[in-house]
Amino acid sequence: MSEQVVAPRIRGFIATNAHPDGCAANVRAQVEVAQASLPGSGIGTVLVVGSSTGYGLSSTLCACFGYGAQTLGICFERPSVEDKGASAGWYNLAEAHRLAREQGRTLETINGDAFSAEIKQQAAETLQQRLGKVDLLIYSLAAPRRQGPDGTVWNSVLKPIGGSHASKTINLRSGAIEERTFDQATDEEIADTLKVMGGEDWADWVETLRANDLLADGFRTVGYSYIGPKATQAIYRSGTIGHAKEHLEATALELDARLSADLDGGAWVSVNKAVVTQASAAIPGVPLYIGILFKVMKARGLHEGTIEQIVRLYRDHIAPGVMPSTDEGGRIRLDDLEMTPDVQSTVDAIWNEVTTERVGELLDYDGYQRDFRQLFGFDIEGIDYDAPTEVHREL
């Protein structure tokens, strides 16, 4: 037992601790949405790679609590050690596991490097022994580095391709509007980023399941991507990350051709809406764009968080008996509300006008900061942050 008063340690886009009670409250709120919006049964077994935070967490909760699926999640999170608390993702899953036990549902988690052959094989053995063939694989892995079996390490970078780029951005510590210039990526950096964030590992997961006879008839798989606006295009979609996402999307088309022919199944990329995550907070220009976007979408009643997005994904696109609606590239577009011409033209106009003096007027800056703190269990209504709480939570 180790009860502590947990105060936030957050500086800009870096958070080094999390509050277990706040994380638990976040999970309960998402479970309530999933259970109120989805039928409660209908999917047999779901595997979620990247299951502990963001879209991956919401995918796990929708599968387990919204469709009654036997759910296996793969994550790489830090448990508590002695007097040091765990990561937010660990606390999220600790509460999800508690709720699953309470409600008699099946939720299992493997904590380790999802890129590794060892974790893939452990997942295959878990499925063979207890959960059965997989009906749906969600690939929501977002990692900064990857290590190969021979020890080679690839690191992803966020850089423009074909030239340097200057971008307007917001300093999350001071709230000041600044301009930063980014050097172009080298060929090695482009290749390394693709290795980490492209579609190779997704295809490896599908192949592991196939090799172990774990693909159910009608097997489906979805990987997550993002496109974004023209304001961030040079640094994001046309840069190293976007290049990797294009590979992810090409991988989906290749997987889809094989799965549809062999299993009457399919593979798709879901392009999701911009949301506040620790990863997105580190992308220059994106926090500024999100702050503007949230203000515009909230004013129009269009704003959604991760759980609302994933409810739509399951219900409207990948539920049993439902065929996804896709764009000309075969992609599911959950960013449809974000990318409407009216929303984007308004965001563009504000982007061009915003200055440090007008941040409070033109951005939902307080909402952005609150969403960021809530990722780590802070600033949640109903939590007594002055009271000691148990920081050791088991899955």
Backbone hydrogen bonds, N-H to C=O, Kabsch-Sander energy under -0.5 kcal/mol:
donor,donor_aa,acceptor,acceptor_aa,energy
4,Q,389,T,-2.6
6,V,4,Q,-0.7
7,A,5,V,-0.8
10,I,8,P,-0.5
11,R,14,I,-2.9
14,I,11,R,-1.9
15,A,13,F,-0.5
16,T,9,R,-2.3
19,H,376,F,-2.8
23,C,19,H,-2.5
24,A,20,P,-2.2
25,A,21,D,-2.2
26,N,22,G,-2.1
27,V,23,C,-2.1
28,R,24,A,-2.4
29,A,25,A,-2.2
30,Q,26,N,-2.0
31,V,27,V,-2.6
32,E,28,R,-2.2
33,V,29,A,-1.6
34,A,30,Q,-2.6
35,Q,31,V,-2.8
36,A,32,E,-1.8
37,S,33,V,-1.5
38,L,34,A,-1.9
40,G,66,G,-3.3
43,I,67,Y,-1.3
46,V,70,Q,-2.5
47,L,136,L,-2.6
48,V,72,L,-2.6
49,V,47,L,-0.5
49,V,138,I,-3.0
50,G,48,V,-0.7
50,G,74,I,-2.9
51,S,74,I,-1.8
56,G,53,T,-0.9
57,L,53,T,-1.8
58,S,54,G,-2.1
59,S,55,Y,-2.1
60,T,56,G,-2.1
61,L,57,L,-2.5
62,C,58,S,-2.4
63,A,59,S,-2.0
64,C,60,T,-2.6
65,F,61,L,-2.5
66,G,61,L,-0.8
66,G,62,C,-1.0
67,Y,62,C,-0.8
67,Y,63,A,-0.9
69,A,63,A,-2.6
70,Q,44,G,-3.0
71,T,69,A,-0.7
71,T,106,T,-2.2
72,L,46,V,-2.6
73,G,108,E,-2.7
74,I,48,V,-2.7
75,C,110,I,-2.1
81,V,84,K,-2.1
84,K,81,V,-2.9
86,A,391,V,-0.6
87,S,78,R,-2.6
91,Y,87,S,-2.0
92,N,88,A,-2.7
93,L,89,G,-2.2
94,A,90,W,-2.3
95,E,91,Y,-1.9
96,A,92,N,-2.1
97,H,93,L,-2.9
98,R,94,A,-1.9
99,L,95,E,-2.6
100,A,96,A,-2.2
101,R,97,H,-2.5
102,E,98,R,-2.3
103,Q,99,L,-2.1
104,G,100,A,-0.5
104,G,101,R,-1.0
105,R,100,A,-3.2
107,L,105,R,-0.7
108,E,71,T,-2.7
110,I,73,G,-2.7
111,N,109,T,-0.5
112,G,75,C,-3.3
112,G,110,I,-0.7
114,A,112,G,-0.8
116,S,113,D,-1.7
120,K,116,S,-1.7
121,Q,117,A,-2.4
122,Q,118,E,-2.2
123,A,119,I,-2.5
124,A,120,K,-2.2
125,E,121,Q,-2.5
126,T,122,Q,-2.3
127,L,123,A,-2.4
128,Q,124,A,-2.5
129,Q,125,E,-2.4
130,R,126,T,-2.3
131,L,126,T,-1.0
132,G,127,L,-3.4
134,V,214,L,-3.3
135,D,45,T,-2.3
136,L,45,T,-1.5
137,L,220,R,-2.1
138,I,47,L,-2.8
138,I,136,L,-0.5
139,Y,137,L,-0.5
139,Y,222,V,-3.1
140,S,49,V,-3.0
140,S,138,I,-0.7
146,R,154,W,-2.4
148,G,152,T,-3.4
151,G,148,G,-2.1
154,W,146,R,-3.0
156,S,144,P,-2.7
159,K,157,V,-0.7
165,H,182,F,-2.1
167,S,180,R,-3.0
169,T,178,E,-2.9
171,N,176,A,-3.0
172,L,170,I,-0.8
175,G,171,N,-3.4
178,E,169,T,-2.7
180,R,167,S,-2.6
182,F,165,H,-3.1
185,A,160,P,-2.9
190,I,186,T,-2.2
191,A,187,D,-2.3
192,D,188,E,-2.7
193,T,189,E,-2.3
194,L,190,I,-2.0
195,K,191,A,-1.9
196,V,192,D,-1.7
197,M,193,T,-3.0
198,G,194,L,-2.3
203,A,199,G,-2.4
204,D,200,E,-1.9
205,W,201,D,-2.2
206,V,202,W,-2.0
207,E,203,A,-2.5
208,T,204,D,-2.4
209,L,205,W,-2.1
210,R,206,V,-2.5
211,A,207,E,-3.0
212,N,208,T,-1.2
213,D,210,R,-1.9
214,L,209,L,-3.0
216,A,134,V,-2.1
216,A,214,L,-0.7
218,G,263,L,-2.5
219,F,216,A,-1.9
220,R,135,D,-2.2
221,T,266,G,-1.7
222,V,137,L,-2.2
223,G,268,W,-2.1
224,Y,139,Y,-1.6
225,S,270,S,-2.4
232,T,229,P,-0.8
233,Q,230,K,-0.7
236,Y,232,T,-2.2
238,S,233,Q,-3.6
239,G,236,Y,-1.3
240,T,159,K,-2.5
242,G,236,Y,-2.0
243,H,239,G,-2.3
244,A,240,T,-1.8
245,K,241,I,-2.3
246,E,242,G,-2.2
247,H,243,H,-1.3
248,L,244,A,-2.0
249,E,245,K,-2.3
250,A,246,E,-2.2
251,T,247,H,-2.3
252,A,248,L,-1.8
253,L,249,E,-1.5
254,E,250,A,-1.9
255,L,251,T,-2.9
256,D,252,A,-2.7
257,A,253,L,-1.9
258,R,254,E,-1.6
259,L,255,L,-3.0
260,S,256,D,-2.6
261,A,257,A,-1.3
262,D,258,R,-2.5
263,L,259,L,-2.6
264,D,259,L,-0.5
264,D,260,S,-0.7
265,G,259,L,-2.1
266,G,219,F,-1.8
268,W,221,T,-2.1
270,S,223,G,-2.9
271,V,269,V,-0.6
271,V,332,I,-3.2
272,N,225,S,-2.3
272,N,270,S,-0.8
277,T,275,V,-0.6
281,A,277,T,-1.9
282,A,278,Q,-0.6
282,A,279,A,-1.0
283,I,280,S,-1.3
286,V,283,I,-1.6
289,Y,285,G,-2.4
290,I,286,V,-3.2
291,G,287,P,-2.5
292,I,288,L,-2.0
293,L,289,Y,-3.2
294,F,290,I,-3.1
295,K,291,G,-1.3
296,V,292,I,-2.1
297,M,293,L,-3.2
298,K,294,F,-2.6
299,A,295,K,-1.7
300,R,296,V,-1.1
301,G,298,K,-1.0
302,L,297,M,-3.1
303,H,297,M,-0.7
309,Q,305,G,-1.9
310,I,306,T,-2.5
311,V,307,I,-2.3
312,R,308,E,-1.8
313,L,309,Q,-2.2
314,Y,310,I,-2.6
315,R,311,V,-2.8
316,D,312,R,-2.6
317,H,313,L,-1.6
318,I,313,L,-1.7
319,A,314,Y,-1.5
322,V,319,A,-2.4
327,D,331,R,-2.2
330,G,327,D,-2.2
332,I,269,V,-2.6
334,L,271,V,-1.4
334,L,332,I,-0.8
335,D,271,V,-1.1
336,D,333,R,-1.0
339,M,335,D,-2.4
340,T,337,L,-0.9
344,Q,340,T,-2.6
345,S,341,P,-2.5
346,T,342,D,-1.7
347,V,343,V,-2.4
348,D,344,Q,-2.6
349,A,345,S,-1.9
350,I,346,T,-2.1
351,W,347,V,-2.9
352,N,348,D,-1.9
353,E,349,A,-1.1
354,V,350,I,-2.4
358,R,355,T,-1.1
359,V,356,T,-1.2
362,L,358,R,-2.7
363,L,359,V,-2.2
364,D,291,G,-2.2
365,Y,363,L,-1.1
368,Y,364,D,-2.2
369,Q,365,Y,-2.5
370,R,366,D,-2.5
371,D,367,G,-2.7
372,F,368,Y,-2.3
373,R,369,Q,-2.4
374,Q,370,R,-2.4
375,L,371,D,-1.2
375,L,372,F,-0.6
376,F,372,F,-0.5
376,F,373,R,-1.3
377,G,374,Q,-1.6
378,F,373,R,-2.1
383,I,380,I,-1.6
385,Y,383,I,-1.1
387,A,384,D,-1.1
389,T,4,Q,-2.8
391,V,2,S,-2.2
393,R,391,V,-0.8
